[in-house]
């Protein structure tokens, strides 16, 4: 929300929200808050899920190799250290168990380029 000076009082100016200036910034439109998860499937493929908090949409894509998964997660802005620790833990988990990353802002164009439409 942007704020604007709207009135002058004897003591000085005060800030008041103005509906005319309450528009989303270009930055917020370029990023989307999502929760990314991974899980190992029965056929040894790895599935990446992307969900928006408090939304029911949870598109998923599965990948044949850990290398592909690392590339997608890295493109989403997740650090190599966090990717490595999650994939190491995922290898010790049962098939089908979902492991979530902390909520993060991901560039919307990266989500779309990987086929995740939210």
C-alpha positions as a Python dict, from the first residue, in 0.01 Angstrom:
ca = {
    (1, 'X'): (0, 0, 0),
    (2, 'X'): (133, 340, -89),
    (3, 'X'): (80, 634, 142),
    (4, 'X'): (36, 997, 54),
    (5, 'X'): (32, 1323, 242),
    (6, 'X'): (-330, 1424, 237),
    (7, 'X'): (-391, 1704, 486),
    (8, 'X'): (-207, 1965, 673),
    (9, 'X'): (-261, 2009, 1043),
    (10, 'X'): (-119, 2293, 1248),
    (11, 'X'): (139, 2057, 1393),
    (12, 'X'): (249, 1941, 1046),
    (13, 'X'): (160, 1672, 798),
    (14, 'X'): (13, 1329, 866),
    (15, 'X'): (-3, 1016, 654),
    (16, 'X'): (-336, 875, 547),
    (17, 'X'): (-400, 591, 306),
    (18, 'X'): (-554, 707, -16),
    (19, 'X'): (-757, 466, -225),
    (20, 'X'): (-625, 632, -538),
    (21, 'X'): (-270, 538, -444),
    (22, 'X'): (-340, 188, -304),
    (23, 'X'): (-234, -10, -610),
    (24, 'X'): (-12, -318, -611),
    (25, 'X'): (345, -238, -702),
    (26, 'X'): (511, -391, -1006),
    (27, 'X'): (741, -583, -772),
    (28, 'X'): (456, -763, -596),
    (29, 'X'): (305, -858, -932),
    (30, 'X'): (638, -1007, -1042),
    (31, 'X'): (662, -1244, -744),
    (32, 'X'): (421, -1492, -590),
    (33, 'X'): (424, -1629, -236),
    (34, 'X'): (426, -2009, -265),
    (35, 'X'): (502, -2322, -68),
    (36, 'X'): (713, -2567, -267),
    (37, 'X'): (716, -2936, -179),
    (38, 'X'): (890, -3247, -306),
    (39, 'X'): (807, -3617, -277),
    (40, 'X'): (940, -3940, -420),
    (41, 'X'): (691, -4136, -630),
    (42, 'X'): (652, -4514, -664),
    (43, 'X'): (831, -4514, -1000),
    (44, 'X'): (1144, -4346, -853),
    (45, 'X'): (1053, -4012, -1006),
    (46, 'X'): (1048, -3698, -791),
    (47, 'X'): (744, -3472, -784),
    (48, 'X'): (758, -3097, -722),
    (49, 'X'): (440, -2931, -598),
    (50, 'X'): (372, -2559, -579),
    (51, 'X'): (89, -2422, -364),
    (52, 'X'): (-25, -2076, -270),
    (53, 'X'): (-104, -2034, 100),
    (54, 'X'): (-479, -2059, 171),
    (55, 'X'): (-557, -2170, -185),
    (56, 'X'): (-664, -2514, -303),
    (57, 'X'): (-464, -2517, -624),
    (58, 'X'): (-153, -2736, -600),
    (59, 'X'): (-8, -2806, -945),
    (60, 'X'): (262, -3071, -961),
    (61, 'X'): (518, -3193, -1212),
    (62, 'X'): (735, -3498, -1180),
    (63, 'X'): (1094, -3536, -1296),
    (64, 'X'): (1304, -3839, -1383),
    (65, 'X'): (1628, -3729, -1223),
    (66, 'X'): (1747, -3551, -913),
    (67, 'X'): (1953, -3327, -1142),
    (68, 'X'): (1636, -3197, -1310),
    (69, 'X'): (1476, -3135, -970),
    (70, 'X'): (1783, -2946, -850),
    (71, 'X'): (1769, -2726, -1161),
    (72, 'X'): (1400, -2639, -1119),
    (73, 'X'): (1436, -2566, -746),
    (74, 'X'): (1744, -2356, -812),
    (75, 'X'): (1556, -2157, -1078),
    (76, 'X'): (1290, -2087, -814),
    (77, 'X'): (1562, -1922, -602),
    (78, 'X'): (1620, -2196, -345),
    (79, 'X'): (1979, -2219, -225),
    (80, 'X'): (2192, -2521, -315),
    (81, 'X'): (2243, -2597, 55),
    (82, 'X'): (1868, -2609, 125),
    (83, 'X'): (1807, -2820, -186),
    (84, 'X'): (2079, -3066, -85),
    (85, 'X'): (1950, -3103, 271),
    (86, 'X'): (1589, -3156, 158),
    (87, 'X'): (1683, -3412, -108),
    (88, 'X'): (1904, -3598, 139),
    (89, 'X'): (1616, -3614, 386),
    (90, 'X'): (1373, -3710, 108),
    (91, 'X'): (1591, -4011, 22),
    (92, 'X'): (1536, -4145, 377),
    (93, 'X'): (1160, -4087, 376),
    (94, 'X'): (891, -4329, 264),
    (95, 'X'): (757, -4310, -89),
    (96, 'X'): (477, -4057, -120),
    (97, 'X'): (570, -3852, 186),
    (98, 'X'): (577, -3480, 105),
    (99, 'X'): (860, -3256, 225),
    (100, 'X'): (789, -2882, 224),
    (101, 'X'): (1023, -2588, 186),
    (102, 'X'): (953, -2271, 385),
    (103, 'X'): (712, -2027, 213),
    (104, 'X'): (897, -1803, -30),
    (105, 'X'): (850, -1543, -299),
    (106, 'X'): (922, -1693, -640),
    (107, 'X'): (932, -1497, -966),
    (108, 'X'): (598, -1550, -1141),
    (109, 'X'): (770, -1590, -1480),
    (110, 'X'): (980, -1878, -1342),
    (111, 'X'): (668, -2059, -1220),
    (112, 'X'): (501, -2013, -1556),
    (113, 'X'): (809, -2118, -1754),
    (114, 'X'): (815, -2447, -1561),
    (115, 'X'): (444, -2509, -1625),
    (116, 'X'): (312, -2416, -1280),
    (117, 'X'): (-4, -2215, -1338),
    (118, 'X'): (-153, -2082, -1015),
}
